Amino acid sequence: MGTRVNMEITASIVLYENDIEELRKAVDSCLASPLIQELYLIDNSRTDRLKQLAQDQRVSYIHNPRNIGFGAAHNVAIGEITSDYHLIINPDICFSPDVIESLAAFMESDHSVGTVMPKILYNGGEIQRLCKLLPSPLNLFGRRFAGKSKWGQALDASYELYDFGYDYVLDVPNLSGCFIFARTSLLKQLGGFDTRYFMYLEDVDLIRRIGQHARTVFYPYVHVYHGYRKESYASGKLMRIHILSAIKYFNKWGWFFDADRKKINKITLDAIAKHK
């Protein structure tokens, strides 16, 4: 597989009062890839102290006067770009330069793919199980409030695809927003993230909408590192935001009656069953 010489790739990171050294790793990872022509730092922080990371000429720093939310901030970058592919990453991500080259080559080889996610690892090297089914209300509310019960664990086993070994390419309907490598044309067509979500579930919503037009794929042959903190489990304020986003998601897509969810999830489960 090869990539076009004239390919354009952009990237964006949304900032909010981040640890500067952790953020520096994410910025340096993007700048280490010669394929990334421009990196947008969209800052929702109260001050512009993080602007000091925008020293490279490929970095565009934009400070918002208020915290407009995760998806809305990424949409600032999506509204400006004209690239072939766009990378959306969290501030606690780091990766080697070959990751972008491999993902771009994979996308170039199959134009039915709209977005692709590599293997996501904790900093210690363990796999993060971020390939999931489209959630039902039981998945999101059950795992939060009954996650340690046998019932809650059984829900997680299905939702988080415990039968999947993360060792082959798989079409997955729910990929993590911590690392989204997508066709810019699709992001533009869809209008980016749905800004009704301030934070949480906006990635599930976006990947689902991409999935209505193209394949959403897990690609196991390269990996990135992700700090990953379940902050909403420790913060009452973030928990309320998470629950509100879940209500907005199910109001939009359907609560217990969502025929498309069942059909889409079955395709992924059937594909996993064939590999057993």
C-alpha positions as CSV (number, residue, x, y, z in Angstrom):
1,M,0.0,0.0,0.0
2,G,1.2,3.5,-0.8
3,T,0.1,7.0,-0.1
4,R,-0.2,9.9,-2.5
5,V,2.7,12.3,-2.4
6,N,0.3,15.3,-2.5
7,M,-2.0,14.1,0.2
8,E,-3.1,16.6,2.8
9,I,-3.7,15.7,6.4
10,T,-4.7,18.0,9.2
11,A,-5.3,17.4,13.0
12,S,-7.0,19.0,15.9
13,I,-6.8,18.8,19.7
14,V,-9.3,20.5,22.0
15,L,-7.6,21.9,25.1
16,Y,-9.0,22.7,28.6
17,E,-6.7,23.5,31.5
18,N,-4.4,20.6,30.4
19,D,-1.2,19.4,32.0
20,I,1.3,21.0,29.6
21,E,3.8,18.2,29.6
22,E,1.2,15.6,28.7
23,L,-0.2,17.9,26.0
24,R,3.3,18.5,24.7
25,K,3.6,14.8,23.9
26,A,0.4,14.9,21.9
27,V,1.6,18.0,20.0
28,D,5.0,16.5,19.3
29,S,3.5,13.3,18.1
30,C,1.5,15.1,15.5
31,L,4.4,17.3,14.4
32,A,6.7,14.3,14.1
33,S,4.5,13.0,11.3
34,P,5.6,14.6,8.0
35,L,2.1,13.9,6.6
36,I,0.4,16.3,9.0
37,Q,0.5,19.7,7.4
38,E,-1.4,21.6,10.0
39,L,-2.4,21.1,13.7
40,Y,-5.2,23.1,15.2
41,L,-5.1,23.7,19.0
42,I,-8.6,24.8,19.9
43,D,-8.4,26.1,23.5
44,N,-11.4,26.3,25.7
45,S,-9.3,27.2,28.8
46,R,-9.9,30.3,30.9
47,T,-6.5,31.7,29.9
48,D,-4.2,31.3,26.9
49,R,-1.2,29.9,28.8
50,L,-1.2,26.8,26.6
51,K,-0.4,29.0,23.6
52,Q,3.3,28.5,24.3
53,L,2.9,25.1,22.6
54,A,2.1,26.7,19.3
55,Q,5.7,27.5,18.3
56,D,5.9,25.4,15.1
57,Q,4.6,27.1,11.9
58,R,2.3,24.1,11.3
59,V,0.4,24.9,14.5
60,S,-2.7,27.1,14.5
61,Y,-3.8,28.2,18.0
62,I,-7.3,29.4,18.6
63,H,-8.4,30.6,22.1
64,N,-12.2,30.6,22.7
65,P,-13.6,33.3,25.0
66,R,-15.5,30.6,26.9
67,N,-15.7,26.8,27.1
68,I,-17.9,25.9,24.1
69,G,-17.6,22.1,24.6
70,F,-15.6,19.3,23.0
71,G,-17.4,18.8,19.7
72,A,-18.1,22.5,19.1
73,A,-14.4,23.3,19.5
74,H,-13.3,20.5,17.1
75,N,-15.9,21.9,14.6
76,V,-13.9,25.2,14.6
77,A,-11.1,23.3,12.9
78,I,-13.4,21.2,10.7
79,G,-14.9,24.4,9.4
80,E,-11.6,25.7,8.2
81,I,-9.8,22.6,6.8
82,T,-9.6,21.5,3.1
83,S,-7.5,18.4,3.7
84,D,-8.0,14.8,2.5
85,Y,-8.0,13.4,6.0
86,H,-8.4,14.9,9.4
87,L,-7.2,13.5,12.7
88,I,-9.1,14.2,15.9
89,I,-7.2,13.3,19.1
90,N,-7.4,13.8,22.8
91,P,-4.7,15.8,24.6
92,D,-3.5,12.6,26.4
93,I,-2.6,10.7,23.2
94,C,0.9,10.0,21.9
95,F,2.1,7.9,19.0
96,S,5.0,7.2,16.6
97,P,5.2,8.8,13.1
98,D,4.4,5.6,11.3
99,V,0.9,5.5,12.7
100,I,-0.4,8.2,10.4
101,E,1.3,6.8,7.4
102,S,-0.2,3.3,8.0
103,L,-3.7,4.6,8.6
104,A,-3.6,6.9,5.5
105,A,-2.3,4.0,3.3
106,F,-5.2,1.9,4.6
107,M,-7.7,4.5,3.8
108,E,-6.2,5.1,0.4
109,S,-6.5,1.4,-0.4
110,D,-10.2,1.3,0.4
111,H,-12.4,4.3,-0.3
112,S,-15.4,2.5,1.4
113,V,-13.8,3.3,4.7
114,G,-14.9,6.6,6.3
115,T,-13.0,6.5,9.5
116,V,-10.4,4.2,11.1
117,M,-9.2,3.7,14.7
118,P,-5.9,2.0,15.6
119,K,-5.2,-0.2,18.6
120,I,-5.4,2.0,21.7
121,L,-3.1,1.1,24.6
122,Y,-2.8,2.3,28.2
123,N,0.5,3.9,28.9
124,G,1.6,0.6,30.4
125,G,0.9,-1.3,27.2
126,E,-2.5,-3.0,28.0
127,I,-5.2,-2.8,25.4
128,Q,-8.1,-0.4,26.0
129,R,-11.3,-2.1,24.9
130,L,-12.6,0.9,22.9
131,C,-14.3,-1.1,20.2
132,K,-18.0,-1.2,21.2
133,L,-21.5,-1.8,20.0
134,L,-24.0,1.0,19.7
135,P,-25.2,1.4,23.2
136,S,-28.7,0.8,24.6
137,P,-29.9,2.6,27.7
138,L,-29.1,-0.5,29.7
139,N,-25.5,-0.4,28.5
140,L,-24.9,3.2,29.6
141,F,-27.0,3.4,32.7
142,G,-26.6,-0.2,33.8
143,R,-22.8,-0.2,33.7
144,R,-22.6,3.1,35.6
145,F,-24.9,2.2,38.4
146,A,-24.7,-1.6,38.5
147,G,-21.3,-2.2,36.8
148,K,-19.9,-4.5,39.6
149,S,-22.9,-6.8,39.7
150,K,-23.0,-10.0,37.6
151,W,-25.7,-8.4,35.5
152,G,-23.6,-5.3,34.9
153,Q,-20.6,-7.3,34.0
154,A,-22.6,-9.4,31.5
155,L,-23.8,-6.2,29.9
156,D,-20.2,-5.0,29.6
157,A,-19.1,-8.2,28.1
158,S,-21.5,-7.8,25.2
159,Y,-21.2,-4.1,24.8
160,E,-17.4,-4.0,24.9
161,L,-17.0,-7.1,22.6
162,Y,-15.1,-9.3,25.0
163,D,-15.0,-12.0,22.4
164,F,-13.0,-9.8,20.1
165,G,-9.2,-10.3,20.3
166,Y,-8.2,-6.9,18.7
167,D,-6.1,-8.9,16.3
168,Y,-7.8,-8.4,12.9
169,V,-9.5,-5.6,10.9
170,L,-13.2,-5.3,12.0
171,D,-16.0,-3.0,11.1
172,V,-17.1,-1.5,14.5
173,P,-20.1,0.8,14.9
174,N,-18.8,2.6,18.0
175,L,-15.2,3.7,18.0
176,S,-13.6,6.0,20.6
177,G,-13.4,9.7,20.0
178,C,-9.9,9.8,21.6
179,F,-8.5,9.1,18.1
180,I,-10.6,9.6,15.0
181,F,-8.9,9.5,11.6
182,A,-11.5,10.3,9.1
183,R,-12.1,11.6,5.6
184,T,-12.5,15.3,5.7
185,S,-15.1,15.3,3.0
186,L,-17.4,13.2,5.2
187,L,-16.8,15.3,8.3
188,K,-17.7,18.4,6.2
189,Q,-20.8,16.7,4.7
190,L,-22.0,15.8,8.2
191,G,-21.3,19.2,9.7
192,G,-18.8,17.7,12.2
193,F,-19.9,17.0,15.7
194,D,-23.5,17.5,16.9
195,T,-23.1,20.5,19.2
196,R,-26.1,19.5,21.3
197,Y,-23.6,17.4,23.2
198,F,-21.4,19.6,25.4
199,M,-19.2,16.6,26.2
200,Y,-19.6,12.8,26.1
201,L,-21.5,10.7,23.5
202,E,-20.6,13.2,20.8
203,D,-18.1,10.7,19.4
204,V,-20.7,7.8,19.5
205,D,-23.1,10.1,17.6
206,L,-20.5,11.1,15.0
207,I,-19.2,7.6,14.3
208,R,-22.8,6.4,13.9
209,R,-23.5,9.1,11.4
210,I,-20.3,8.3,9.5
211,G,-21.5,4.7,9.5
212,Q,-24.6,5.7,7.6
213,H,-22.4,6.7,4.6
214,A,-19.2,4.6,5.0
215,R,-17.4,1.9,6.9
216,T,-16.1,2.6,10.5
217,V,-13.1,0.3,11.0
218,F,-10.8,-0.9,13.7
219,Y,-7.2,-1.4,12.4
220,P,-5.0,-3.5,14.6
221,Y,-1.6,-3.2,13.0
222,V,-0.5,0.1,14.6
223,H,-1.1,1.5,18.1
224,V,-1.3,4.7,20.0
225,Y,-1.0,5.4,23.8
226,H,-3.9,7.0,25.7
227,G,-3.8,8.2,29.3
228,Y,-7.6,7.7,29.6
229,R,-9.2,8.9,32.8
230,K,-12.8,8.1,33.6
231,E,-13.3,11.6,35.0
232,S,-17.1,11.5,35.1
233,Y,-17.0,8.6,37.5
234,A,-15.1,10.8,40.0
235,S,-16.8,14.1,39.5
236,G,-20.5,14.8,40.3
237,K,-20.6,17.7,37.8
238,L,-19.1,15.6,34.9
239,M,-21.4,12.7,35.8
240,R,-24.4,15.0,35.3
241,I,-23.0,16.2,32.0
242,H,-22.5,12.5,31.0
243,I,-26.1,11.6,31.9
244,L,-27.5,14.6,30.1
245,S,-25.6,13.7,27.0
246,A,-26.9,10.1,27.2
247,I,-30.5,11.4,27.4
248,K,-29.8,13.6,24.4
249,Y,-28.3,10.6,22.5
250,F,-31.3,8.3,23.2
251,N,-33.8,11.1,22.5
252,K,-32.2,11.4,19.1
253,W,-31.6,7.8,18.1
254,G,-34.2,5.9,20.1
255,W,-34.4,4.5,23.6
256,F,-35.5,0.9,23.7
257,F,-36.9,1.0,20.2
258,D,-34.0,1.4,17.8
259,A,-34.2,-1.1,15.0
260,D,-31.1,0.2,13.3
261,R,-29.0,-0.3,16.4
262,K,-30.0,-4.0,16.6
263,K,-29.2,-4.6,12.9
264,I,-25.9,-2.7,13.0
265,N,-24.7,-4.5,16.2
266,K,-25.6,-7.9,14.7
267,I,-23.3,-7.3,11.7
268,T,-20.4,-6.8,14.1
269,L,-21.3,-9.7,16.3
270,D,-21.7,-12.0,13.3
271,A,-18.3,-11.0,12.0
272,I,-16.6,-11.8,15.3
273,A,-18.4,-15.1,15.5
274,K,-17.0,-16.1,12.1
275,H,-13.4,-15.6,13.5
276,K,-13.9,-18.0,16.4
